[in-house]
C-alpha cells in the first residue's frame, strides 16, 4: 500500500507584510485573489496529466491538506468551496484527514470559519509570533495579546481543538523575560502544538535593509544578538517541555499524539504536492523521486492561467523546473531531514533502503561530529544532541560533504 499523499496550497495574500519577511506574499486587491483561486483550481485539475508525463506516482489517498501563506484565512467562503470541490474531484480525501489552515489572529471571518468547518478543516495554526504587544507591533503584526486569546476561545467554541501557535525568538525589543512571558502564555493556553522559529531577517526585507544600513527604522537597532536568541531558544525548549509540549523536531513541540501529520511528510520524505505560488512538490517514481516547484512571481503565475499540464511547471526557459532525485541525493535527504526530528534516523533502515556503501561513506563524518558533541549514536539510532540542534545546518553540511565524497 502506498503512503498517502499530502497537499499544500499556497495562499500568498496578507493584510500587512511583516517587516522581516520577503516571502512570495503581499497585499493585493480582491480581484487578484479571485483570479488566483481560479488559477489554483485549474492547476489542481491538471496535476494528474503532469504526473503521468513526468513518470511520477500519485498515491490514491490524501490524508493531509495544508493551507499556508501568506494568510489563507483572507479567502472568502465561496473561494474555499471552489478549491475543496476541485480537490475532492481529483483526489480521494481520507475520512479523518488532517486539514490545516494558517491564520493571523483577528483575520478569520465567521462565514469563512463556518465554511471551512463544513469542508472538514480540523486544525489551525495561528501566527501569534509573540504575546507581547510591543514586539508584535514592531514587526508589523496587526494583532494584540487579547485578540490572540479571543481567537483561541472562538475556534475552540467552534469545535477546533487541534491548534498550533507559531512563536518567534529574536524579535525586536524582545528580552529573556518577555520571551518567557510568551512561552508561559502558550503553555497556559493549553494548545496541543507550538512551533518556535528563530527570527530570520531577509536582507531584501524592510527590516533587513535597515539593519544592513545600521538604521533605526522598524526597530532595527532593537533586534537581539544571535547569541541571545540562541540561548532563548534553549529556554523555549525547556519551558515548553516542562509544560507538556515535547520537542519532536527542531522547531516543533507537541503534546502526545498532536504532531503535525502534514509536516512529518516533509521530514520523512513522503509524497506531497504543492499548488499555488512558490509551492513545492515531491513525488515518487519507479527510479527514485522528483521535486518540482512553481514560480515565486505572482504575475508570472497568473499569466499561466490558460496553460495546462506540464506547461504549468515550466520556467521562462521553456524547460520544466524538475529535479530528479537519484540514489545519493535521496540518501542525503533522508539523513538530514531525518535528523531534524528528535527521534533521528535509523542507520539500519538507511542501509536497507540505500545500501551499506553510502552509509559507510558518511560514518567518518558521523564519528567526528559525534566527538564534537553534536550527534549521539545509540546502537543504530543517530540523533542530534541539544547542542547539535543549535548548529544543525553546520552538522548537515559536515555529513553531506562526506556522503558524496
C-alpha positions in Angstrom: 0.0 0.0 0.0 1.4 3.4 -1.0 1.9 6.2 1.6 -1.0 8.7 1.5 -0.4 12.0 -0.2 -0.1 15.4 1.4 -1.4 18.5 -0.3 -0.1 22.0 0.3 -2.0 25.0 -1.0 -0.1 28.3 -1.0 -2.2 31.5 -0.5 0.2 34.4 -0.7 -2.1 37.2 0.4 -1.6 39.3 3.6 -3.4 42.3 5.2 0.1 43.7 6.0 3.5 42.4 5.3 5.8 41.7 8.3 9.0 43.9 8.3 11.3 40.9 8.3 9.6 38.9 5.5 10.5 38.7 1.9 8.4 35.6 1.0 6.4 35.3 -2.1 3.4 37.0 -0.4 2.0 40.5 -0.1 -1.0 42.8 -0.1 -3.1 42.5 -3.2 -6.6 43.6 -4.4 -9.6 41.3 -4.1 -10.0 40.7 -7.8 -6.5 39.3 -7.9 -7.4 36.9 -5.1 -10.3 35.5 -7.2 -8.0 35.2 -10.3 -5.6 33.4 -8.1 -8.1 30.9 -6.8 -9.2 30.1 -10.4 -5.6 29.5 -11.3 -5.1 27.2 -8.3 -8.3 25.3 -9.2 -7.0 24.9 -12.8 -3.7 23.7 -11.6 -5.3 21.0 -9.4 -7.3 19.8 -12.3 -4.2 19.4 -14.5 -1.9 17.6 -11.9 -2.6 14.0 -12.9 -1.6 14.8 -16.5 1.6 16.4 -15.2 2.4 13.4 -13.0 1.8 11.0 -15.9 4.1 12.9 -18.3 6.8 13.1 -15.6 6.6 9.4 -14.8 5.7 10.1 -11.2 3.2 8.2 -9.0 0.3 10.0 -7.2 -0.9 8.0 -4.2 -4.5 7.0 -4.3 -5.4 8.7 -1.0 -4.9 12.1 0.6 -4.6 12.3 4.4 -3.4 15.9 4.9 -4.3 19.2 3.3 -2.5 22.3 4.5 -3.4 25.9 3.5 -0.3 28.1 4.1 0.7 31.6 3.2 0.6 34.5 3.5 -2.7 34.5 5.3 -5.1 31.9 3.7 -7.9 32.9 6.0 -8.3 36.1 3.9 -10.0 34.0 1.2 -13.8 34.0 1.3 -16.1 31.0 1.9 -17.0 30.7 -1.8 -13.4 30.6 -2.8 -12.6 27.8 -0.3 -15.7 26.0 -1.6 -14.3 26.1 -5.1 -10.9 24.8 -4.0 -12.3 21.9 -1.9 -14.7 20.9 -4.7 -11.8 20.5 -7.2 -9.6 18.8 -4.6 -12.3 16.2 -3.9 -13.0 15.8 -7.7 -9.3 14.9 -8.3 -8.3 13.1 -5.1 -9.7 10.6 -2.6 -9.6 12.6 0.6 -9.5 10.1 3.6 -12.0 10.2 6.3 -10.3 11.9 9.2 -7.7 13.7 7.0 -5.8 16.4 8.8 -6.9 19.7 7.2 -4.9 22.7 8.5 -5.4 26.4 8.0 -2.8 29.0 8.8 -4.3 32.2 10.2 -3.3 35.5 11.6 -5.3 36.3 14.8 -8.3 38.5 14.0 -8.3 37.7 10.3 -10.8 34.9 10.0 -14.4 35.8 9.2 -17.2 33.9 10.8 -18.7 32.9 7.4 -15.3 31.6 6.3 -14.8 29.7 9.5 -18.2 28.0 9.1 -17.5 27.0 5.5 -14.1 25.6 6.5 -15.6 23.5 9.2 -18.2 22.2 6.7 -15.3 21.3 4.4 -13.5 19.3 7.1 -11.0 21.8 8.5 -9.9 20.4 11.9 -6.6 22.1 12.6 -5.5 25.7 12.8 -2.1 27.3 13.0 -2.1 30.9 14.4 0.8 33.2 13.6 1.0 34.7 17.0 4.8 35.2 17.0 4.6 37.0 20.4 2.1 37.6 23.2 3.9 40.9 23.9 2.1 43.7 22.0 5.1 45.8 21.6 7.1 43.0 19.9 4.2 42.1 17.6 3.7 45.8 16.5 7.4 46.2 15.9 7.4 43.7 13.1 4.1 44.8 11.6 1.7 42.3 13.1 -1.8 43.7 13.5 -3.0 41.7 16.5 -2.7 42.1 20.2 -2.4 39.5 23.0 -6.1 40.0 23.8 -7.0 39.3 20.2 -5.0 36.1 20.3 -6.8 34.8 23.4 -10.2 35.7 21.9 -9.4 33.9 18.7 -8.4 30.8 20.6 -11.6 30.8 22.5 -13.6 31.4 19.4 -12.2 28.5 17.4 -12.4 26.2 20.3 -16.1 27.1 20.8 -16.5 26.2 17.1 -15.0 22.7 17.8 -11.4 23.1 16.7 -9.1 21.7 19.4 -6.1 21.0 17.3 -4.4 24.4 17.4 -0.8 25.3 16.8 0.8 28.6 17.9 3.8 30.0 16.0 6.3 31.9 18.2 9.4 33.7 17.1 12.5 34.1 19.2 14.7 37.1 18.5 12.1 39.8 17.7 12.9 43.5 18.1 12.6 44.6 21.8 12.5 41.0 23.0 14.2 40.2 26.3 14.6 36.9 28.0 11.8 38.0 30.4 9.4 38.9 27.6 10.2 35.7 25.7 9.4 33.7 28.8 6.1 35.6 29.0 5.1 34.4 25.5 6.2 30.9 26.3 4.2 30.8 29.5 1.2 32.2 27.7 1.4 29.5 25.1 1.7 26.7 27.7 -1.2 28.2 29.8 -3.4 28.3 26.7 -3.4 24.5 26.6 -2.8 24.3 22.9 -1.5 20.9 21.8 1.2 22.2 19.4 3.7 25.1 19.4 6.3 25.9 16.7 9.3 28.0 17.7 11.3 29.7 15.0 14.5 31.8 15.2 14.0 35.2 13.6 15.3 35.1 10.1 15.6 38.6 8.6 15.7 38.6 4.8 18.3 41.0 3.5 15.8 42.4 1.0 13.0 42.9 3.6 12.4 46.3 5.1 14.0 45.3 8.4 16.9 43.6 6.7 17.8 46.6 4.6 17.6 48.9 7.7 19.8 46.5 9.7 22.4 46.5 6.9 22.3 50.3 6.8 22.6 50.3 10.6 19.5 52.5 10.8 16.7 52.7 13.4 13.5 52.3 11.4 11.4 49.2 12.1 13.2 48.9 15.5 16.3 47.6 13.6 18.6 48.6 16.5 16.5 46.6 18.9 17.0 43.1 17.4 18.6 40.8 20.0 22.0 39.3 19.3 22.2 35.9 17.7 23.8 34.6 20.8 20.9 35.8 23.0 18.4 34.4 20.6 20.1 31.0 20.6 20.1 31.0 24.4 16.5 31.9 24.5 15.6 29.2 22.0 17.1 26.7 24.5 14.9 28.3 27.2 11.9 27.7 24.9 12.8 24.0 24.7 12.9 23.8 28.5 9.8 25.8 29.2 7.6 24.0 26.6 8.9 20.6 27.6 8.1 21.3 31.3 4.7 22.4 30.2 3.9 19.0 28.5 4.8 20.0 24.9 7.6 17.6 23.9 10.0 18.6 21.2 9.8 16.2 18.2 11.5 18.4 15.6 14.0 21.3 15.7 11.2 23.9 15.6 8.1 21.9 16.7 6.7 20.8 20.1 3.5 18.8 20.7 1.5 17.1 23.4 1.1 13.3 23.0 -0.5 12.4 19.6 -0.6 16.0 18.3 2.4 16.2 16.0 1.6 17.7 12.6 0.8 14.9 10.2 1.4 17.1 7.2 4.8 18.4 8.2 6.0 15.0 9.1 5.7 14.1 5.4 8.5 16.6 4.6 10.9 15.2 7.2 10.1 11.5 6.3 10.3 12.1 2.5 6.7 11.1 2.0 4.9 12.3 -1.2 3.3 15.7 -1.3 2.0 18.1 -4.0 2.0 21.9 -3.7 -0.4 24.1 -5.6 -0.1 27.9 -5.9 2.6 30.5 -5.9 6.1 29.2 -4.9 4.6 25.8 -4.0 6.9 22.8 -4.0 6.2 19.1 -4.6 7.9 15.7 -4.2 6.6 12.6 -5.9 8.0 9.1 -6.1 9.0 7.5 -9.3 10.0 3.9 -10.2 13.6 5.1 -10.0 13.6 7.4 -7.1 11.8 10.7 -6.7 11.1 14.1 -8.4 10.9 17.5 -6.9 9.4 20.5 -8.7 8.3 24.0 -7.9 6.1 26.8 -9.1 7.3 30.3 -9.9 7.6 32.8 -7.0 6.4 35.7 -9.2 2.6 36.3 -8.9 2.3 37.9 -12.3 4.0 35.0 -14.0 1.9 32.5 -12.1 -1.4 34.2 -13.0 -0.3 34.7 -16.6 -0.2 30.9 -16.9 -3.9 30.6 -16.1 -4.7 29.4 -19.6 -1.9 26.8 -19.5 -2.5 23.1 -18.8 -0.5 20.1 -17.9 3.3 20.3 -17.8 3.3 23.9 -19.0 2.2 24.9 -15.5 5.6 23.9 -14.2 7.7 25.4 -16.9 10.3 28.1 -16.2 10.9 31.0 -18.5 13.4 28.9 -20.4 10.7 26.6 -21.5 12.1 23.7 -19.6 10.3 22.1 -16.6 11.6 23.1 -13.2 12.1 19.5 -12.2 14.8 18.0 -10.1 15.4 14.3 -10.4 16.4 12.8 -7.0 18.8 9.9 -7.6 20.1 7.4 -5.0 22.8 9.5 -3.5 20.7 12.7 -3.3 17.8 10.6 -1.7 20.3 9.3 0.9 21.4 12.8 1.7 17.8 13.9 2.1 16.9 11.0 4.3 19.9 11.8 6.5 19.5 15.5 7.1 15.7 15.6 7.0 15.5 12.6 9.4 18.0 14.3 11.8 15.7 17.3 12.1 13.4 15.1 14.2 14.3 14.2 17.8 13.9 10.5 17.0 16.7 10.9 14.5 17.4 8.3 11.8 17.9 4.5 12.0 21.1 3.6 10.2 19.8 0.1 9.7 16.8 1.4 7.8 19.1 3.6 5.7 21.3 0.6 4.8 18.3 -1.4 3.8 17.0 1.4 1.5 20.2 2.8 0.1 22.9 0.1 0.7 25.8 -0.1 3.0 28.3 1.8 0.8 26.5 5.2 1.2 26.1 4.7 5.0 29.8 3.7 5.5 30.8 6.8 3.4 29.1 9.0 6.0 30.4 7.3 9.1 33.8 9.1 9.3 31.9 12.5 9.5 29.4 11.0 11.9 32.1 9.9 14.3 33.9 13.3 14.0 30.7 15.2 14.6 29.8 12.8 17.5 33.1 13.5 19.1 32.3 17.2 18.9 29.2 16.6 21.0 26.8 17.4 18.2 25.5 13.9 17.4 24.5 11.0 19.6 24.7 7.4 18.4 22.9 4.7 20.3 23.1 1.4 18.5 21.9 2.2 15.0 19.9 5.3 16.1 21.6 8.6 15.2 20.3 11.8 16.7 21.2 15.4 17.1 22.2 16.4 20.6 20.8 19.6 22.2 23.9 21.4 21.1 23.7 19.9 17.6 20.2 21.3 17.1 21.6 24.8 17.8 24.0 24.4 14.8 22.1 21.9 12.8 23.0 23.4 9.4 26.7 23.0 10.2 26.1 19.4 11.2 24.2 18.7 8.0 26.9 20.3 5.9 29.6 18.1 7.5 27.6 14.9 6.9 26.6 15.8 3.3 30.2 16.6 2.2 31.3 13.2 3.5 28.3 11.4 2.0 29.1 12.5 -1.6 32.9 12.3 -1.3 
